[in-house]
């Protein structure tokens, strides 16, 4: 289900509210297939690539919901203020027969709960030969994942319970200057600061009551990482007759690092990534069947 409402506050300002929700549940097809069988095991492994035998019925339940509010206000005839606020929630449960056979060997049960919110505030304007935009961005996310793998042969189960909180803060600005009637140049810069914190627990536990941890198998720790990045953008564009344009651009991208959720100790995450993207292209508009 989806809904959207636009409210005109005055001739210069309006608010757009939107929301959506989805829910999906039921049995799911197995996405595994036994390729070979270890010596000592006897299982019913059909020849067909899409035929499997399961001792536990695979199932899932996924629900999404979100809301957004966009406020725009014409501050001056050439300046616009825009605020975009977003909220989202996810609840995902998944049960899988991990050994993909009729034997009671492995069953995986996952339950993820995630929520996030974001805010972006921008001010943009156009003055003669200069077009510009500037603003800031805030993002916060909490993700909790519960994983339990039941191992019936050994009468034990693996339990993982990572909880990750991620925050991102950024300020940015970009301006395009019309150097001549046909030539324009663009310069942009963004500064991003992202921090991620994890509280991770796990261990090996018995399946039979009373459930107790296996000695020396449990762990619990906290870890934190923080990364910053300056990401610029440069571009030059030339307009030609018949609505054609050629351009050259260079942009630097950034993706922060993260954690290995299955690690039993801190300090085993992965590093951030940076990448430059270079592009040379041409744009044109089709008019009367001709490019």
C-alpha positions in Angstrom: 0.0 0.0 0.0 1.1 3.5 -0.8 -0.2 7.0 -0.2 0.8 10.5 -1.0 -0.5 13.9 0.0 0.5 17.4 -1.1 -0.4 20.4 0.9 0.1 23.9 -0.5 0.9 26.2 2.4 1.1 29.3 0.3 2.0 30.4 -3.2 5.7 29.8 -2.3 5.7 26.8 -0.1 4.3 23.2 -0.1 4.6 20.0 1.8 4.6 16.5 0.2 3.9 13.6 2.6 4.2 10.0 1.5 4.2 6.5 3.1 4.4 2.9 2.0 4.1 -0.5 3.6 4.6 -4.0 2.3 4.3 -7.5 3.8 5.3 -10.8 2.3 5.3 -14.2 4.0 4.9 -17.9 3.3 6.9 -20.9 2.0 9.8 -20.2 -0.2 11.7 -22.4 -2.7 15.0 -23.8 -1.7 18.0 -21.9 -3.2 20.5 -24.7 -2.5 21.2 -28.0 -4.3 23.5 -30.8 -3.2 26.3 -31.2 -5.7 28.1 -34.2 -4.1 27.7 -36.4 -1.0 30.5 -37.0 1.5 31.4 -40.7 2.2 29.4 -42.1 5.0 26.3 -40.2 4.3 23.2 -41.6 2.5 20.7 -39.1 1.3 17.9 -38.9 -1.3 19.4 -36.5 -3.8 17.1 -36.3 -6.9 18.8 -36.0 -10.3 16.8 -33.0 -11.4 18.6 -29.6 -10.8 15.4 -28.2 -9.3 14.4 -31.1 -7.1 15.4 -31.2 -3.4 14.5 -33.1 -0.2 13.9 -31.1 3.0 13.4 -32.1 6.6 12.3 -28.5 7.5 10.0 -26.4 5.4 11.7 -23.2 4.2 9.8 -20.1 5.1 10.2 -16.3 5.3 8.4 -13.2 6.4 9.5 -9.7 5.3 7.7 -6.5 6.2 8.8 -3.0 5.1 7.4 0.4 6.0 8.5 3.9 5.5 7.5 7.6 5.4 8.8 10.7 3.8 8.2 14.4 4.2 9.4 16.9 1.6 9.1 20.6 2.3 10.0 23.2 -0.3 9.9 27.0 0.1 10.7 29.7 -2.4 12.9 32.0 -0.2 13.4 34.6 -3.0 12.6 34.5 -6.7 15.9 32.8 -7.3 16.5 30.8 -4.1 14.8 27.6 -3.1 14.9 25.8 0.3 14.2 22.0 0.3 14.0 19.6 3.3 13.6 15.9 2.9 13.0 13.7 5.9 12.8 9.9 5.7 12.0 7.0 8.0 12.2 3.3 7.2 11.7 0.0 9.1 12.4 -3.6 8.2 11.5 -6.9 9.9 12.9 -9.9 8.1 12.6 -13.6 9.3 14.0 -16.5 7.4 14.1 -20.3 8.1 16.2 -22.6 5.9 17.0 -26.3 5.8 20.7 -25.6 5.3 21.7 -29.2 4.5 19.1 -29.5 1.8 18.2 -33.1 2.5 15.7 -35.2 4.3 18.2 -35.7 7.2 17.9 -33.6 10.4 21.4 -32.0 10.1 21.3 -28.2 9.9 18.5 -25.6 10.2 19.3 -21.9 9.9 17.0 -19.3 11.5 17.6 -15.6 10.8 15.8 -12.6 12.3 16.8 -9.1 11.3 15.3 -5.9 12.5 16.4 -2.6 11.0 15.4 1.0 11.3 16.8 4.2 9.9 16.1 7.9 9.5 17.6 10.6 7.4 17.4 14.3 6.9 18.7 16.4 3.9 18.4 20.2 3.9 19.5 22.0 0.8 19.5 25.6 -0.5 19.8 26.2 -4.2 19.8 29.2 -6.4 20.3 30.7 -9.8 21.8 34.1 -10.4 22.6 35.2 -14.0 25.5 32.9 -15.0 25.8 31.0 -11.7 23.8 28.0 -10.5 24.5 26.6 -7.0 23.4 24.2 -4.3 24.6 23.6 -0.8 23.4 21.7 2.2 23.9 19.0 4.8 22.9 15.4 5.2 22.3 13.3 8.4 21.7 9.5 8.5 21.3 7.1 11.4 20.7 3.4 11.3 20.3 0.6 13.8 20.5 -3.0 12.6 20.0 -6.1 14.8 20.5 -9.6 13.4 19.8 -12.7 15.3 21.2 -15.9 13.8 20.7 -19.5 15.1 22.0 -22.6 13.3 20.7 -25.8 14.8 23.1 -28.7 14.4 21.1 -31.9 15.3 23.9 -34.4 14.8 26.0 -32.8 17.6 22.9 -31.6 19.5 24.3 -28.1 19.5 23.4 -24.7 18.1 25.4 -21.7 17.0 23.9 -18.4 18.1 25.0 -14.9 16.8 23.5 -11.6 17.9 25.3 -8.6 16.3 23.9 -5.1 16.8 25.3 -2.4 14.6 24.6 1.3 14.7 25.8 3.5 11.8 25.7 7.3 11.7 26.7 9.5 8.7 27.1 13.3 8.6 27.9 15.2 5.5 28.1 18.8 4.2 28.2 19.5 0.5 28.1 22.3 -2.1 28.3 22.6 -5.9 28.3 25.5 -8.3 28.1 25.7 -12.1 29.4 28.9 -13.8 28.4 29.8 -17.3 31.9 30.8 -18.7 30.6 31.7 -22.1 27.3 31.4 -23.9 28.2 27.7 -24.7 30.9 26.7 -22.2 30.2 26.0 -18.5 32.2 24.6 -15.6 31.1 22.8 -12.5 32.9 22.4 -9.2 31.5 20.4 -6.2 32.8 19.2 -2.9 31.4 16.9 -0.2 32.8 16.1 3.3 31.5 12.9 4.9 32.1 11.6 8.4 30.7 8.1 9.1 30.9 6.1 12.3 29.8 2.5 13.0 29.6 0.8 16.4 29.0 -2.9 17.0 28.0 -4.9 20.0 28.5 -8.5 19.1 27.7 -11.7 21.1 27.7 -15.4 20.2 28.6 -18.9 21.1 27.9 -22.6 20.9 25.0 -23.9 23.0 23.4 -27.2 23.7 20.1 -28.1 22.1 18.8 -30.2 25.0 17.2 -28.6 28.1 18.5 -27.1 30.1 20.3 -25.1 27.3 23.8 -24.2 28.4 26.8 -22.8 26.5 29.7 -25.0 25.6 32.8 -24.1 27.7 35.1 -21.6 26.0 32.8 -20.9 23.0 31.0 -17.7 24.0 32.2 -14.2 23.3 30.9 -10.7 23.7 32.7 -7.5 22.6 32.2 -3.9 21.4 34.0 -2.3 18.5 33.9 1.0 16.7 35.3 2.5 13.4 35.2 6.0 12.0 36.1 7.3 8.5 36.1 10.6 6.8 36.3 11.5 3.2 36.6 14.6 0.9 34.9 13.8 -2.4 35.1 16.4 -5.2 33.5 16.7 -8.6 34.7 18.5 -11.6 33.0 18.9 -15.0 33.2 21.0 -18.2 30.3 21.1 -20.7 30.0 22.6 -24.1 26.7 23.3 -25.8 26.4 22.9 -29.6 23.6 23.7 -32.1 20.6 21.5 -32.3 20.4 20.9 -28.5 23.6 18.8 -28.5 26.2 18.9 -25.6 29.5 17.3 -24.9 31.0 17.1 -21.5 34.0 15.8 -19.4 33.6 15.0 -15.7 35.6 13.5 -12.9 34.0 12.4 -9.6 35.5 10.8 -6.5 33.3 8.3 -4.6 33.5 6.9 -1.1 32.2 3.9 0.8 32.9 3.4 4.5 34.3 0.3 6.0 32.4 -2.2 8.2 32.5 -5.2 10.5 32.8 -9.0 10.0 29.6 -10.0 11.9 30.8 -13.6 12.4 34.1 -12.5 14.0 34.6 -13.6 17.6 36.9 -10.7 18.5 37.1 -7.0 17.6 39.5 -5.4 15.1 38.6 -7.6 12.2 36.5 -5.3 10.1 37.2 -4.2 6.5 38.6 -0.9 5.3 36.7 1.9 3.4 36.9 2.2 -0.4 37.5 5.2 -2.6 37.1 5.3 -6.4 37.5 8.0 -9.2 35.0 8.0 -12.0 35.9 9.7 -15.3 33.4 10.3 -18.0 33.4 11.8 -21.5 30.1 11.9 -23.3 27.7 13.6 -25.5 24.0 14.4 -25.0 21.5 15.3 -27.7 17.7 15.8 -28.0 15.7 14.1 -30.8 13.8 16.7 -32.8 11.5 15.7 -35.7 13.0 12.3 -35.9 16.6 13.6 -36.2 19.4 13.5 -33.6 
